[in-house]
Amino acid sequence: MSKEANILKSDWDVITIGGSVSGLLAAKGIAEAGFTVQILEEDLEIGIPERCDGLVSMKCLETIGIAPTNRVIQNIIKRAILYSPSGLTIELDASRQRVLVLNRSQFDRELAKIASRSGVDIKVGNRVTNKIEKDGKVRVESKSNIQTAKWVVNAAGCLSLPDKNKILQAAKFEVIGNWFDRDRVEIYFNQMKSPGYFIWVIPISSDSAKIGVAGNGVNQFKILDEFIASKEGTVVKKTAAQIVVGGPIDNFLSGRIVSVGDAAGQAKPTTGGGIYSGGVGGMLAGKYLGESLSSGDSFRIKEYERAWRNLFGKEFGLLLQVRRILERLDNDNIDKIFTAVSSSNILTKISSESDFDYHSIALLKTLGLKNIIQIASIAGVDKLESLRSLLRLSK
Ligand SMILES: Cc1cc2nc3c(=O)[nH]c(=O)nc-3n(C[C@H](O)[C@H](O)[C@H](O)COP(=O)(O)OP(=O)(O)OC[C@H]3O[C@@H](n4cnc5c(N)ncnc54)[C@H](O)[C@@H]3O)c2cc1C
């Protein structure tokens, strides 16, 4: 469709709300199937502000179809070190997992370029204020106009989730310092400072890093200010954002509205990482919306939800259990788990056998029954049913 036609157009096959990873990928799939699609993005620029740290696997980039160039990749991670509240450490070799740090703004811009080349019309600075289903269409009201579409993709991120209990407030700082290990991510657990979560340090280079924290009922900026003061460093950027940790919503489809990415709860309940799982959500929604529109069979879109749950349902179920356990642990319990894990020989196995994108299933398989029972008893998961469900999910 010509640019002039897009300017005048007010009736679309699909309107996508949100121009980040999941919305861009959904829209790209719809355009490639030959249908008209517009993205309405409230920010003034795709990828800005950067609210995410961009830790992903190489498999994520390959699946999403972004070339692994220096423009997009800021760093390659080979190791991870976990700190317990009292300073015990667990070090993992992550070289097999091919973990990357993305320039997330650039990554989104690359996706926008690909989507635009496929025929997606992107309008930035356009906040959607309302969407109403009527007569088999959806009326979408935005800052600049009112339009209609056969389908709407809700890719508006976690703030569009109806259940705000699924969201944690997060903060991310960019820091210049001299204590970063260029190829090592650092994770600090402390239930007094960041209950149910952790502080992360993701190096961009040997003298700069992205440092973040999440949690509710705590002052994220204060926690990070204190953490950085204890280590030294200069904060050059502070960003507040949210992560979603409550798992997938019950229905990705509501009438003619299809939710994807964080808006569908498609981020890992343990870390809030959602570039891969939410991106795949966008790709699947795009594929099945394209098929639905081509065939005129609106039930075809239901396959999107089935396909996503087939890929991630079990893993996310397990991660939710892990989150519930983590929320209940106190600092002593965490120290005991660190001691139990480091005194066994499983660390080498975890390093060599785990999968960045499906880490919990791989982790449980590696831990084995004896270690799971030991950790579960430290964590107070003594109810047989909880343990059974963990083991069932790990099969
Ligand atoms: C501090 C932090 C660090 C993170 N680090 C990682 C990481 O290392 N690895 C990882 O995999 N994940 C990480 N995540 C999670 C990751 O950022 C998200 O899972 C991912 O960006 C979700 O993509 P999305 O497209 O679903 O939604 P979002 O990226 O949230 O995008 C939603 C878009 O919708 C727009 N929008 C919202 N409302 C409207 C409206 N009404 N009208 C128009 N536009 C609207 C927003 O402006 C935004 O651009 C992190 C998140 C945070 C907060």
The ligand as an ORCA input file, in Angstrom:
! r2SCAN-3c Opt
* xyz 0 1
  C      14.371     -3.151     33.917
  C      13.997     -4.265     32.966
  C      14.973     -5.129     32.495
  C      14.623     -6.177     31.645
  N      15.603     -7.005     31.196
  C      15.279     -8.027     30.372
  C      16.292     -8.892     29.878
  O      17.480     -8.725     30.207
  N      15.917     -9.911     29.047
  C      14.616    -10.122     28.676
  O      14.312    -11.078     27.940
  N      13.636     -9.299     29.131
  C      13.932     -8.261     29.954
  N      12.949     -7.426     30.393
  C      11.558     -7.685     29.969
  C      11.335     -7.193     28.551
  O      11.679     -5.833     28.457
  C       9.842     -7.367     28.180
  O       9.445     -8.687     28.462
  C       9.609     -7.079     26.709
  O      10.072     -5.802     26.338
  C       8.113     -7.182     26.405
  O       7.883     -6.714     25.121
  P       6.418     -6.253     24.696
  O       6.500     -5.897     23.259
  O       5.424     -7.283     25.073
  O       6.079     -4.987     25.605
  P       6.898     -3.688     25.957
  O       8.335     -3.833     25.603
  O       6.543     -3.348     27.348
  O       6.289     -2.587     24.983
  C       4.984     -2.123     25.081
  C       4.887     -0.929     24.141
  O       3.540     -0.477     24.098
  C       3.512      0.935     24.155
  N       2.212      1.328     24.696
  C       1.728      1.089     25.943
  N       0.471      1.559     26.059
  C       0.156      2.109     24.854
  C      -1.011      2.746     24.355
  N      -2.094      2.917     25.116
  N      -0.999      3.193     23.083
  C       0.095      3.042     22.302
  N       1.232      2.426     22.725
  C       1.248      1.955     23.989
  C       4.695      1.272     25.063
  O       5.129      2.621     24.858
  C       5.730      0.255     24.619
  O       6.532      0.700     23.560
  C      13.270     -6.365     31.240
  C      12.287     -5.479     31.698
  C      12.646     -4.439     32.541
  C      11.582     -3.496     33.026
*
